[in-house]
Amino acid sequence: ATSAPEADPTASGLNNLLRYAFGLTPQTSPLPATPIVTIHNQSLRLDVRRRQQTVDLDFILETSTNFATWTPSPTTPAVIATHTDGTETVRWEIPATENAQYFRVRVRTQ
């Protein structure tokens, strides 16, 4: 069904669960949901725009050095901006400890 959480009726690469989590509609381009990574004082910052007050979702930052093993980060994101469209931008700040570090944000329902 096109309304199921795992469905991607627009074939954009973002399923319905992720569109909901990141505050997007089916017609919205997925570009606003693209995380932004910057380096600041020996730390990596990952900024993600997400729907505000999503008590029904968990946003879990996971890190890897090899794409095979993913580890949940103990870092709690800080809200750095709120937007008039019902979304907020949160930031995870992680010490840069490896030569190669990869990140992903996993979204799951509670």
NUSE-659821 format. One record per atom (N, C-alpha, C, O): atom name; z, y negated, x negated; residue in one letter. Coordinates in Angstrom, 2 decimals, padded with zeros to 5 digits. Each point is the difference from the previous one (the first is absolute). Example, Ala and Ser with C-alpha at 12.3 -4.5 7.8 and 13.67 -1.06 7.14 Angstrom:
2
> at_zz_yy_xx_aa
> N_007.80_005.69_-013.19_a
> CA_000.00_-001.19_000.89_a
> C_000.00_-001.20_-000.90_a
> O_000.66_000.02_-001.04_a
> N_-001.38_-001.07_001.39_s
> CA_000.06_-001.19_-000.82_s
> C_000.73_-001.09_000.77_s
> O_000.17_-001.11_-000.51_s
REM end
This chain:
110
> at_zz_yy_xx_aa
> N_000.00_001.19_-000.84_a
> CA_000.00_-001.19_000.84_a
> C_000.00_-001.25_-000.88_a
> O_000.59_-000.01_-001.08_a
> N_-001.25_-001.02_001.54_t
> CA_-000.11_-001.22_-000.79_t
> C_001.27_-000.82_-000.01_t
> O_000.12_-000.95_-000.78_t
> N_000.85_001.29_001.65_s
> CA_001.25_-000.75_000.04_s
> C_001.13_000.69_-000.76_s
> O_001.11_-000.53_-000.05_s
> N_-001.36_001.69_-000.53_a
> CA_001.03_000.71_-000.75_a
> C_000.34_-000.78_-001.27_a
> O_-000.86_-000.70_-000.53_a
> N_002.11_000.80_000.04_p
> CA_000.40_-000.75_-001.20_p
> C_-000.89_000.26_-001.22_p
> O_-000.25_-000.91_-000.79_p
> N_-000.23_002.16_000.64_e
> CA_-000.82_000.32_-001.17_e
> C_-001.49_-000.28_000.20_e
> O_-000.79_000.18_-000.93_e
> N_000.40_-000.61_002.13_a
> CA_-001.41_-000.28_000.27_a
> C_-000.46_-001.29_-000.67_a
> O_000.78_-000.94_-000.17_a
> N_-002.04_000.91_-000.22_d
> CA_-000.64_-001.17_-000.58_d
> C_-001.28_-000.27_000.77_d
> O_-001.10_000.28_-000.49_d
> N_001.22_-000.82_001.72_p
> CA_-001.17_-000.14_000.87_p
> C_-001.07_-000.95_-000.54_p
> O_-001.15_000.09_000.43_p
> N_001.50_-000.98_-001.34_t
> CA_-001.00_-000.92_-000.55_t
> C_-000.55_000.48_-001.34_t
> O_-000.86_-000.66_-000.59_t
> N_001.34_001.80_000.10_a
> CA_-000.43_000.56_-001.29_a
> C_000.15_-001.01_-001.14_a
> O_-000.85_-000.08_-000.88_a
> N_001.94_-000.68_000.92_s
> CA_000.25_-001.03_-001.01_s
> C_000.83_000.50_-001.17_s
> O_000.14_-000.68_-001.02_s
> N_000.41_001.89_001.15_g
> CA_000.87_000.53_-001.04_g
> C_001.47_-000.21_000.29_g
> O_000.86_000.52_-000.72_g
> N_-000.54_-001.28_001.77_l
> CA_001.40_-000.19_000.42_l
> C_000.17_000.63_001.37_l
> O_-000.69_-000.36_000.96_l
> N_001.62_001.31_-000.86_n
> CA_000.23_000.62_001.29_n
> C_000.85_-000.92_000.90_n
> O_000.46_-001.05_-000.44_n
> N_-000.27_001.45_001.67_n
> CA_000.72_-000.83_000.97_n
> C_001.44_-000.28_-000.43_n
> O_000.51_-001.10_000.23_n
> N_000.16_002.08_-000.84_l
> CA_001.38_-000.21_-000.46_l
> C_000.03_-001.12_-001.04_l
> O_000.85_-000.89_000.08_l
> N_-001.75_000.92_-001.05_l
> CA_-000.02_-001.04_-001.03_l
> C_-000.39_-001.36_000.57_l
> O_000.55_-001.02_-000.41_l
> N_-001.48_001.00_001.35_r
> CA_-000.36_-001.27_000.66_r
> C_001.22_-000.59_000.70_r
> O_000.25_-001.21_-000.09_r
> N_000.51_002.03_000.78_y
> CA_001.22_-000.47_000.66_y
> C_001.01_-000.50_-001.03_y
> O_000.57_-001.08_000.15_y
> N_-000.36_001.87_-001.21_a
> CA_001.00_-000.35_-001.02_a
> C_-000.32_-001.31_-000.70_a
> O_000.90_-000.78_-000.30_a
> N_-002.18_000.53_000.05_f
> CA_-000.40_-001.19_-000.72_f
> C_-000.39_-001.16_000.91_f
> O_-000.51_-001.02_-000.46_f
> N_000.76_001.17_001.77_g
> CA_-000.23_-001.10_000.94_g
> C_-001.46_-000.29_000.28_g
> O_-000.37_-001.14_000.27_g
> N_-000.47_002.17_-000.32_l
> CA_-001.42_-000.17_000.23_l
> C_-000.39_000.53_001.38_l
> O_000.66_000.88_000.54_l
> N_-001.71_-001.41_000.01_t
> CA_-000.57_000.53_001.24_t
> C_-001.19_000.87_-000.37_t
> O_-000.44_-000.02_-001.15_t
> N_-000.10_000.78_002.11_p
> CA_-001.19_000.81_-000.33_p
> C_-001.18_-000.85_-000.46_p
> O_-000.86_000.49_-000.74_p
> N_000.80_-001.73_001.16_q
> CA_-001.12_-000.87_-000.36_q
> C_000.22_-000.75_-001.32_q
> O_-000.95_-000.56_-000.55_q
> N_002.17_000.53_000.05_t
> CA_000.34_-000.76_-001.19_t
> C_-000.51_000.70_-001.25_t
> O_000.09_001.23_-000.11_t
> N_-000.60_-001.99_-000.83_s
> CA_-000.39_000.54_-001.30_s
> C_001.24_000.54_-000.70_s
> O_001.08_-000.59_000.12_s
> N_-001.20_001.72_-000.84_p
> CA_001.16_000.53_-000.71_p
> C_000.39_-000.81_-001.24_p
> O_001.02_000.30_-000.61_p
> N_-001.79_-001.31_000.23_l
> CA_000.31_-000.76_-001.21_l
> C_001.37_-000.65_-000.01_l
> O_000.63_-000.01_-001.06_l
> N_-000.11_-000.53_002.18_p
> CA_001.36_-000.57_-000.07_p
> C_001.08_001.02_-000.36_p
> O_001.09_-000.37_-000.42_p
> N_-001.39_001.65_000.59_a
> CA_000.99_001.04_-000.32_a
> C_-000.08_000.44_-001.46_a
> O_000.76_000.87_-000.42_a
> N_-001.66_-001.45_-000.35_t
> CA_-000.14_000.38_-001.39_t
> C_001.19_-000.50_-000.82_t
> O_000.25_-001.21_-000.03_t
> N_000.49_002.10_-000.62_p
> CA_001.12_-000.44_-000.84_p
> C_-000.48_-000.85_-001.17_p
> O_-001.12_000.16_-000.48_p
> N_001.98_-001.06_000.04_i
> CA_-000.29_-000.85_-001.15_i
> C_001.00_000.35_-001.10_i
> O_001.21_-000.02_000.23_i
> N_-001.73_000.34_-001.41_v
> CA_000.85_000.36_-001.14_v
> C_-000.12_-001.10_-001.05_v
> O_-001.11_-000.40_-000.36_v
> N_002.26_-000.08_-000.13_t
> CA_000.04_-000.98_-001.07_t
> C_001.04_000.43_-001.03_t
> O_000.87_000.82_000.28_t
> N_-000.97_-001.39_-001.47_i
> CA_000.97_000.25_-001.06_i
> C_000.83_-001.26_-000.18_i
> O_-000.55_-001.10_-000.08_i
> N_001.88_001.27_000.01_h
> CA_000.90_-001.13_-000.17_h
> C_001.18_000.42_-000.86_h
> O_000.79_000.84_000.43_h
> N_-000.65_-001.41_-001.63_n
> CA_001.15_000.28_-000.87_n
> C_000.30_001.49_-000.17_n
> O_001.10_000.44_000.32_n
> N_-002.04_000.32_-000.79_q
> CA_000.18_001.44_-000.26_q
> C_000.23_000.83_001.27_q
> O_000.48_001.13_-000.07_q
> N_-000.80_-001.70_001.22_s
> CA_000.11_000.73_001.26_s
> C_-001.33_-000.05_000.73_s
> O_-000.81_-000.92_-000.18_s
> N_000.60_001.92_001.01_l
> CA_-001.15_000.02_000.88_l
> C_000.46_-000.39_001.39_l
> O_001.00_000.51_000.51_l
> N_-001.73_-001.42_000.10_r
> CA_000.31_-000.41_001.36_r
> C_-001.08_000.54_000.93_r
> O_-001.19_-000.15_-000.26_r
> N_001.62_000.76_001.34_l
> CA_-000.92_000.52_001.00_l
> C_000.32_-000.71_001.30_l
> O_001.07_000.19_000.58_l
> N_-002.01_-001.02_-000.11_d
> CA_000.17_-000.75_001.25_d
> C_-000.83_000.67_001.09_d
> O_-001.18_000.28_-000.19_d
> N_001.82_-000.04_001.33_v
> CA_-000.65_000.67_001.13_v
> C_000.30_-000.80_001.27_v
> O_001.14_-000.38_000.26_v
> N_-002.17_000.14_000.52_r
> CA_000.18_-000.65_001.30_r
> C_000.15_001.09_001.04_r
> O_-000.82_000.91_000.09_r
> N_001.89_-001.01_000.71_r
> CA_000.28_001.04_001.00_r
> C_000.51_-000.64_001.29_r
> O_000.39_-001.17_000.02_r
> N_-000.41_001.95_001.04_r
> CA_000.53_-000.45_001.29_r
> C_001.51_-000.24_-000.15_r
> O_000.70_000.77_-000.65_r
> N_-000.22_-001.86_001.27_q
> CA_001.44_-000.30_-000.04_q
> C_000.76_000.93_000.94_q
> O_-000.54_000.49_000.99_q
> N_001.79_-000.25_-001.32_q
> CA_000.95_000.73_000.85_q
> C_-000.54_001.34_000.46_q
> O_000.01_000.31_001.19_q
> N_-000.46_000.47_-002.13_t
> CA_-000.51_001.33_000.33_t
> C_001.12_001.02_-000.18_t
> O_000.03_000.75_-000.97_t
> N_000.88_-000.73_001.93_v
> CA_001.14_000.91_-000.09_v
> C_-000.43_001.46_000.20_v
> O_000.77_000.91_-000.29_v
> N_-001.99_-000.69_000.77_d
> CA_-000.49_001.35_000.22_d
> C_-000.79_000.56_-001.19_d
> O_-000.51_001.12_000.06_d
> N_000.42_-001.91_-001.16_l
> CA_-000.76_000.42_-001.17_l
> C_000.82_-000.10_-001.27_l
> O_000.89_-000.83_-000.12_l
> N_-001.21_001.69_-000.84_d
> CA_000.53_-000.11_-001.36_d
> C_-001.16_-000.34_-000.92_d
> O_-001.07_000.60_000.09_d
> N_001.28_-001.57_-000.97_f
> CA_-000.96_-000.35_-001.04_f
> C_000.61_000.47_-001.32_f
> O_001.05_-000.50_-000.41_f
> N_-001.70_001.44_-000.25_i
> CA_000.56_000.61_-001.20_i
> C_-000.95_-000.27_-001.16_i
> O_-001.16_000.43_000.01_i
> N_001.65_-001.14_-001.01_l
> CA_-000.78_-000.21_-001.21_l
> C_000.16_001.22_-000.89_l
> O_001.12_000.42_-000.29_l
> N_-002.23_000.15_-000.13_e
> CA_000.01_001.14_-000.90_e
> C_-000.75_-000.36_-001.28_e
> O_-000.98_-000.74_000.04_e
> N_001.46_001.26_-001.16_t
> CA_-000.61_-000.27_-001.29_t
> C_-000.43_001.31_-000.67_t
> O_000.55_001.06_000.27_t
> N_-001.54_-001.19_-001.14_s
> CA_-000.49_001.17_-000.73_s
> C_-000.57_-000.47_-001.33_s
> O_-000.42_-001.15_-000.13_s
> N_000.40_002.04_-000.83_t
> CA_-000.68_-000.28_-001.26_t
> C_-001.24_000.88_-000.17_t
> O_-000.72_-000.13_-000.98_t
> N_000.47_001.03_001.97_n
> CA_-001.10_000.95_-000.16_n
> C_-000.74_000.35_001.30_n
> O_-000.89_000.85_-000.03_n
> N_001.21_-001.46_001.13_f
> CA_-000.59_000.27_001.32_f
> C_000.35_001.38_000.55_f
> O_-000.38_000.32_001.12_f
> N_001.10_000.49_-001.87_a
> CA_000.36_001.34_000.48_a
> C_001.42_000.04_000.54_a
> O_000.26_000.64_001.02_a
> N_000.65_-001.33_-001.68_t
> CA_001.40_-000.01_000.40_t
> C_000.37_-001.41_000.44_t
> O_-000.16_-000.96_-000.76_t
> N_000.64_000.84_001.99_w
> CA_000.39_-001.30_000.56_w
> C_001.50_-000.01_000.23_w
> O_000.56_000.96_000.53_w
> N_000.09_-002.05_-000.93_t
> CA_001.44_-000.13_000.11_t
> C_000.34_-001.23_000.83_t
> O_-000.51_-001.08_-000.27_t
> N_001.36_001.23_001.29_p
> CA_000.41_-001.18_000.76_p
> C_000.76_-000.99_-000.89_p
> O_000.86_000.41_-000.78_p
> N_-001.18_-001.66_000.89_s
> CA_000.69_-001.03_-000.76_s
> C_001.30_-000.37_000.70_s
> O_000.00_-000.15_001.22_s
> N_001.09_000.00_-001.95_p
> CA_001.26_-000.41_000.62_p
> C_000.04_-001.50_000.34_p
> O_000.95_-000.48_000.60_p
> N_-001.99_-000.24_-001.00_t
> CA_-000.06_-001.44_000.20_t
> C_-000.20_-000.33_001.48_t
> O_-000.86_000.58_000.65_t
> N_001.66_-001.51_-000.14_t
> CA_-000.15_-000.48_001.38_t
> C_-000.86_-001.25_-000.02_t
> O_000.24_-000.90_-000.81_t
> N_-001.24_000.81_001.68_p
> CA_-000.84_-001.20_-000.02_p
> C_000.74_-001.21_000.57_p
> O_000.87_000.12_000.86_p
> N_-001.25_-001.28_-001.37_a
> CA_000.55_-001.27_000.48_a
> C_-001.08_-000.70_000.82_a
> O_-001.17_000.01_-000.37_a
> N_001.57_-000.61_001.48_v
> CA_-000.94_-000.78_000.80_v
> C_-000.22_-001.31_-000.73_v
> O_000.95_-000.74_-000.26_v
> N_-002.22_000.44_-000.06_i
> CA_-000.30_-001.24_-000.72_i
> C_-000.75_-001.01_000.88_i
> O_-000.12_-001.16_-000.38_i
> N_-000.37_001.59_001.55_a
> CA_-000.68_-000.92_000.91_a
> C_-000.05_000.62_001.39_a
> O_-000.14_001.21_000.15_a
> N_000.25_-002.05_000.85_t
> CA_-000.23_000.42_001.38_t
> C_-001.20_-000.79_000.52_t
> O_-000.22_-001.15_-000.38_t
> N_-000.55_001.79_001.24_h
> CA_-001.25_-000.59_000.48_h
> C_000.03_-000.12_001.52_h
> O_000.71_000.75_000.67_h
> N_-001.48_-001.67_-000.14_t
> CA_000.01_-000.27_001.44_t
> C_-000.67_001.10_000.82_t
> O_000.10_-000.02_001.23_t
> N_-000.77_000.96_-001.88_d
> CA_-000.66_001.08_000.74_d
> C_000.88_001.23_000.19_d
> O_-000.47_001.06_000.41_d
> N_001.78_-001.20_-000.72_g
> CA_000.92_001.13_000.18_g
> C_000.09_000.91_-001.20_g
> O_000.56_001.10_000.09_g
> N_-001.11_-001.54_-001.23_t
> CA_000.10_000.80_-001.21_t
> C_000.86_-000.73_-001.03_t
> O_000.31_-001.18_000.15_t
> N_000.07_001.93_-001.18_e
> CA_000.76_-000.56_-001.11_e
> C_-000.55_000.59_-001.28_e
> O_-000.60_001.08_000.00_e
> N_000.79_-001.79_-001.10_t
> CA_-000.38_000.53_-001.30_t
> C_001.27_000.40_-000.72_t
> O_000.94_-000.78_-000.13_t
> N_-000.92_002.03_-000.34_v
> CA_001.15_000.51_-000.74_v
> C_-000.43_000.28_-001.43_v
> O_-001.17_000.26_-000.28_v
> N_002.15_-000.32_-000.62_r
> CA_-000.29_000.22_-001.42_r
> C_000.95_001.05_-000.57_r
> O_001.21_-000.09_000.16_r
> N_-001.81_001.08_-000.81_w
> CA_000.75_000.91_-000.84_w
> C_-000.19_-000.48_-001.44_w
> O_-001.11_-000.34_-000.39_w
> N_002.17_000.32_-000.38_e
> CA_-000.10_-000.35_-001.42_e
> C_000.54_001.17_-000.80_e
> O_001.15_000.41_000.16_e
> N_-002.02_000.13_-001.03_i
> CA_000.31_001.21_-000.73_i
> C_-000.16_-000.26_-001.49_i
> O_-001.00_-000.57_-000.42_i
> N_001.98_000.97_-000.39_p
> CA_-000.16_-000.17_-001.45_p
> C_-001.23_000.76_-000.50_p
> O_-000.22_001.15_000.38_p
> N_-000.57_-001.79_-001.22_a
> CA_-001.17_000.65_-000.59_a
> C_000.49_000.87_-001.17_a
> O_000.33_-000.51_-001.06_a
> N_-000.28_001.83_001.28_t
> CA_000.59_000.90_-000.99_t
> C_-001.01_000.96_-000.62_t
> O_000.30_000.62_-001.02_t
> N_-001.46_-000.49_001.58_e
> CA_-001.00_000.95_-000.49_e
> C_-001.30_-000.74_-000.34_e
> O_-000.24_-001.10_000.48_e
> N_-000.57_001.73_-001.31_n
> CA_-001.32_-000.58_-000.29_n
> C_-000.88_-000.01_001.23_n
> O_-000.74_-000.96_000.23_n
> N_000.80_002.01_000.57_a
> CA_-000.77_000.08_001.23_a
> C_000.97_000.25_001.15_a
> O_000.76_000.96_-000.02_a
> N_-000.80_-001.82_000.99_q
> CA_000.85_000.15_001.18_q
> C_-000.84_-000.20_001.24_q
> O_-000.80_-000.94_000.08_q
> N_000.97_001.81_000.88_y
> CA_-000.75_-000.08_001.25_y
> C_001.00_-000.10_001.14_y
> O_001.13_000.49_-000.08_y
> N_-001.56_-001.15_001.16_f
> CA_000.86_-000.23_001.14_f
> C_-000.72_000.37_001.28_f
> O_-001.23_-000.07_000.09_f
> N_002.01_000.46_000.88_r
> CA_-000.51_000.14_001.36_r
> C_001.14_-000.29_000.94_r
> O_001.17_000.23_-000.32_r
> N_-001.52_-000.75_001.49_v
> CA_000.99_-000.23_001.05_v
> C_-000.26_001.02_001.08_v
> O_-001.06_000.02_000.62_v
> N_002.04_000.83_-000.42_r
> CA_-000.11_001.03_001.04_r
> C_000.70_-000.54_001.25_r
> O_001.11_-000.53_-000.08_r
> N_-001.77_000.67_001.21_v
> CA_000.57_-000.42_001.27_v
> C_000.23_001.25_000.83_v
> O_-000.89_000.84_000.14_v
> N_002.09_-000.74_000.41_r
> CA_000.28_001.14_000.87_r
> C_000.80_-000.47_001.20_r
> O_000.74_-000.98_-000.07_r
> N_-000.89_001.69_001.16_t
> CA_000.78_-000.31_001.20_t
> C_001.38_000.61_-000.14_t
> O_000.17_001.02_-000.67_t
> N_000.80_-001.66_001.29_q
> CA_001.37_000.51_-000.06_q
> C_000.25_001.01_001.09_q
> O_001.10_000.53_000.11_q
REM end
